[in-house]
Amino acid sequence: MPLLVQNILVLSLVAVCVGLVIWQASRSLVGKRSKLGSCCAKGCEPPKPDEKNAKVQFMPVEMLTLKKR
């Protein structure tokens, strides 16, 4: 592949990437939905506890044996 074609390919890919970043940044500044600054960039909210995600609670070894009555 000739050097000129490689340079044009790389520059066009860089231009597309810069264009996408500018597009997302402008949408974010205008107030529309944007991937820029989404939940994972700021830290997501913790999941709400439910029955499936119940906390695991450990019991001491002394409580694992049956007590005699």
C-alpha positions as CSV (number, residue, x, y, z in Angstrom):
1,M,0.0,0.0,0.0
2,P,1.5,3.4,-1.0
3,L,2.5,5.8,1.8
4,L,0.1,8.5,0.5
5,V,-2.9,6.1,0.8
6,Q,-1.9,5.1,4.3
7,N,-1.6,8.7,5.4
8,I,-5.0,9.6,3.9
9,L,-6.5,6.6,5.6
10,V,-5.1,7.5,9.0
11,L,-6.0,11.1,8.7
12,S,-9.6,10.3,7.7
13,L,-9.9,8.0,10.7
14,V,-8.6,10.7,13.0
15,A,-11.0,13.2,11.5
16,V,-13.9,10.9,12.0
17,C,-13.0,10.3,15.7
18,V,-12.5,14.0,16.3
19,G,-15.8,14.7,14.6
20,L,-17.7,12.2,16.8
21,V,-16.2,13.6,20.0
22,I,-17.2,17.2,18.9
23,W,-20.7,16.0,18.0
24,Q,-21.2,14.3,21.4
25,A,-19.8,17.3,23.2
26,S,-22.1,19.7,21.4
27,R,-25.1,17.5,22.1
28,S,-24.1,17.3,25.8
29,L,-23.7,21.1,26.0
30,V,-27.0,21.8,24.4
31,G,-28.7,19.4,26.9
32,K,-29.7,16.5,24.7
33,R,-28.9,12.9,25.5
34,S,-25.3,12.1,24.9
35,K,-22.9,9.2,25.6
36,L,-20.4,11.8,26.8
37,G,-20.4,11.9,30.6
38,S,-22.7,9.0,31.0
39,C,-23.2,7.0,34.1
40,C,-19.9,5.0,34.0
41,A,-17.8,8.1,33.6
42,K,-19.3,9.7,36.7
43,G,-19.9,6.5,38.7
44,C,-23.1,4.5,38.5
45,E,-25.7,4.4,41.2
46,P,-25.5,1.3,43.4
47,P,-28.0,-1.3,42.6
48,K,-31.2,-1.3,44.6
49,P,-31.3,-4.1,47.1
50,D,-33.9,-6.8,46.4
51,E,-34.4,-10.4,47.3
52,K,-32.0,-11.6,44.7
53,N,-29.1,-9.4,45.8
54,A,-29.6,-9.9,49.5
55,K,-26.5,-9.5,51.6
56,V,-24.6,-12.6,52.7
57,Q,-24.4,-12.7,56.5
58,F,-22.0,-14.9,58.2
59,M,-22.6,-16.8,61.5
60,P,-20.0,-17.6,64.1
61,V,-18.9,-21.2,64.4
62,E,-20.5,-21.5,67.8
63,M,-23.9,-20.9,66.4
64,L,-23.6,-23.7,63.9
65,T,-24.0,-26.5,66.4
66,L,-27.4,-27.7,67.8
67,K,-28.1,-26.8,71.4
68,K,-29.2,-29.5,73.7
69,R,-32.4,-28.9,75.5
